[in-house]
């Protein structure tokens, strides 16, 4: 499916049943910090997936310590120096939006730490499964840095669990355990850490039925949020991301 494409930060595989496994594995790093290069490669992958239409997609981390620590903050310092912060925020929005609009089912399999841009990545998937493990922590902690989630989290999380539950998470940056994330509806199912991918396959075949708390009229899934909605919700909830 990915003939002719080479990736440094993603590993891809396709099973006989047509399910594609995307493993986030940032090169030369012990953790997954989501950089422009990571997003550029994901953009190419999603473009190919949109054309090939696999039976389903599972996204997980190849790092044993966790899913993703969030956006590459050091890179944003460089963006600020070159006045490209807005362009990079909008680029991330577009990539995640493209993922959310794939016609095939998508499942994020989460273990360990999943923060910031990593959480926004899993929110762009149709469903989520988390390792039933004390090490699983899911959060949008951007407020602790004086910023707010810029890649769709301020739109998708309220749509998924309702504004009443979502706002405290975004305004405090508090992390959720796997079981608390399940109780709130941030994830759809828990799985044994050693069987997480196998159980993600089961979730892909048999999606967890539950309605959105605040569905937009045109929404078909938790990830179906337009870029205009992302910018609107971001500005309304936590201030202007562009200012």
C-alpha positions in Angstrom: 0.0 0.0 0.0 2.9 2.4 0.8 5.1 1.4 -2.1 7.5 4.3 -3.0 7.1 6.0 0.4 9.8 5.9 3.0 9.2 7.0 6.6 11.5 7.8 9.4 9.0 8.2 12.2 6.2 5.7 11.4 6.2 2.0 10.8 3.5 0.5 8.6 2.2 -3.0 8.1 -0.9 -4.5 6.6 -2.5 -7.8 7.6 -4.2 -10.3 5.4 -7.6 -9.0 6.4 -6.8 -5.5 5.1 -6.2 -3.8 8.4 -3.3 -1.3 8.4 -1.2 -0.9 11.6 0.5 2.5 12.0 3.2 2.5 14.7 4.5 5.9 15.8 8.2 5.6 16.5 10.0 8.9 16.3 13.5 8.4 15.1 16.5 9.0 17.4 14.2 9.6 20.5 13.2 7.5 23.4 9.7 9.1 23.4 7.2 10.3 20.8 7.2 14.0 20.6 5.1 15.1 17.7 7.2 17.2 15.4 6.6 18.7 12.0 8.4 15.8 10.4 6.1 13.3 12.2 3.0 15.2 11.0 4.4 15.5 7.4 4.8 11.7 7.3 1.4 11.1 8.8 -0.1 13.5 6.1 1.4 11.3 3.4 0.2 8.1 5.1 -3.4 9.5 5.4 -3.4 10.6 1.8 -2.6 7.1 0.7 -5.1 5.6 3.1 -7.8 7.8 1.7 -7.1 6.5 -1.8 -6.6 2.8 -0.9 -9.5 2.5 1.6 -8.2 -0.3 3.8 -10.6 -2.4 6.0 -9.5 -0.4 9.0 -6.6 1.4 10.6 -5.0 1.0 14.1 -2.6 3.6 15.4 -0.3 2.8 18.3 3.1 3.6 19.7 6.2 1.5 19.2 7.8 3.1 22.2 7.5 0.9 25.3 7.2 4.0 27.6 4.0 5.4 26.1 2.0 6.7 23.2 3.2 10.3 22.9 4.4 13.1 25.2 2.7 15.7 23.0 3.9 18.3 20.5 7.6 19.0 20.2 7.8 22.2 22.3 11.4 22.9 21.3 10.2 23.1 17.7 7.5 25.6 18.6 10.3 27.9 20.0 11.8 27.8 16.6 8.5 28.5 14.9 8.1 31.5 17.1 11.5 32.8 16.0 10.5 32.4 12.4 6.9 33.6 12.8 5.5 30.3 11.6 3.6 29.3 14.7 0.2 29.8 13.1 1.1 28.0 9.9 2.3 24.9 11.9 -0.8 24.9 14.1 -3.0 25.0 11.0 -0.9 22.3 9.4 -1.5 20.0 12.4 -5.2 20.7 12.3 -5.4 19.8 8.6 -3.5 16.5 9.1 -5.7 15.4 12.1 -8.8 16.5 10.2 -7.8 14.3 7.3 -7.3 11.4 9.6 -10.7 12.0 11.2 -12.4 12.1 7.8 -11.1 8.7 6.6 -14.0 6.6 5.4 -12.5 3.4 7.0 -12.8 2.7 10.8 -9.9 3.9 12.9 -8.8 2.9 16.4 -6.1 4.4 18.6 -4.5 1.9 21.0 -3.0 3.8 23.9 -0.5 2.7 26.5 1.5 4.7 28.9 1.7 8.5 28.7 -0.6 10.2 26.1 -0.4 13.9 26.3 -1.3 17.1 24.4 -0.9 16.5 20.7 -0.9 12.8 21.3 -4.3 13.0 22.9 -5.5 15.1 20.0 -4.3 12.4 17.7 -6.3 9.7 19.4 -9.3 12.0 19.5 -9.1 12.2 15.7 -9.6 8.5 15.6 -13.2 7.1 15.6 -12.5 4.9 18.7 -9.9 4.4 21.3 -8.8 1.5 23.5 -6.4 2.0 26.4 -4.2 -0.4 28.3 -5.7 -1.2 31.7 -2.6 -0.3 33.5 -1.6 2.2 36.2 1.0 3.7 33.7 -1.7 4.8 31.3 -2.2 8.6 31.6 -4.2 10.7 29.2 -4.3 14.5 29.3 -4.4 17.8 27.5 -1.9 19.7 29.7 -1.2 22.6 27.4 -2.7 25.1 29.9 0.3 24.4 32.2 2.4 26.0 29.5 0.1 29.0 29.1 -1.3 27.7 25.8 -4.2 25.6 24.8 -4.7 22.5 22.5 -4.4 23.7 19.0 -4.9 20.6 16.9 -8.6 20.0 17.5 -8.7 18.9 21.1 -10.9 21.9 22.2 -13.5 20.8 19.7 -13.3 17.0 19.7 -13.2 16.4 23.5 -16.4 18.5 24.3 -18.1 16.8 21.4 -17.1 13.4 22.7 -17.8 13.7 26.5 -19.7 17.0 26.8 -18.5 20.4 27.7 -19.2 19.9 31.4 -16.7 17.1 31.7 -14.2 18.4 29.0 -13.7 22.0 30.3 -12.2 21.0 33.6 -9.8 18.7 31.9 -8.6 21.4 29.5 -8.5 24.2 32.0 -6.5 22.2 34.6 -4.5 19.9 32.5 -5.3 17.1 34.8 -4.4 13.6 33.6 -6.8 10.7 33.5 -6.1 7.1 34.4 -7.3 4.4 32.0 -10.3 3.6 34.1 -11.3 7.2 34.6 -10.9 7.8 30.9 -13.3 4.9 30.2 -15.8 6.2 32.8 -15.9 9.6 31.1 -16.0 8.2 27.6 -12.6 9.5 26.5 -11.8 5.9 25.6 -14.2 3.2 24.5 -12.7 0.1 26.0 -9.8 -1.1 28.1 -7.5 -3.9 27.2 -4.8 -6.0 28.7 -1.4 -4.4 28.0 0.0 -7.5 26.5 -3.0 -8.0 24.2 -3.7 -4.4 23.4 -3.3 -4.6 19.6 -5.4 -7.8 19.4 -8.1 -6.2 21.4 -7.9 -3.1 19.2 -8.6 -5.4 16.3 -11.7 -6.6 18.0 -12.8 -3.0 18.6 -12.2 -2.2 15.0 -14.5 -5.1 13.9 -17.1 -4.5 16.6 -17.2 -0.7 17.4 -18.5 0.3 20.8 -22.0 1.7 20.4 -22.6 5.0 22.1 -23.9 8.4 21.0 -21.9 11.6 21.1 -22.7 13.9 24.0 -22.9 17.0 21.8 -23.1 15.8 18.2 -23.0 18.4 15.4 -25.8 18.0 12.9 -23.6 16.5 10.2 -21.3 14.4 12.5 -20.9 10.7 11.7 -18.2 9.9 14.3 -16.3 11.4 17.2 -13.7 12.6 14.7 -16.0 14.4 12.4 -15.2 18.0 13.3 -14.4 20.6 10.6 -11.5 22.9 10.8 -13.8 25.9 11.2 -15.3 24.1 14.2 -11.8 23.5 15.6 -10.9 27.2 15.4 -14.3 28.3 16.8 -14.2 26.0 19.8 -10.6 26.8 20.5 -11.2 30.5 20.6 -14.5 30.2 22.5 -13.2 27.9 25.2 -9.7 28.9 25.9 -8.8 32.1 24.1 -7.5 33.0 20.7 -4.8 30.5 19.6 -3.6 33.0 17.1 -3.0 35.9 19.4 
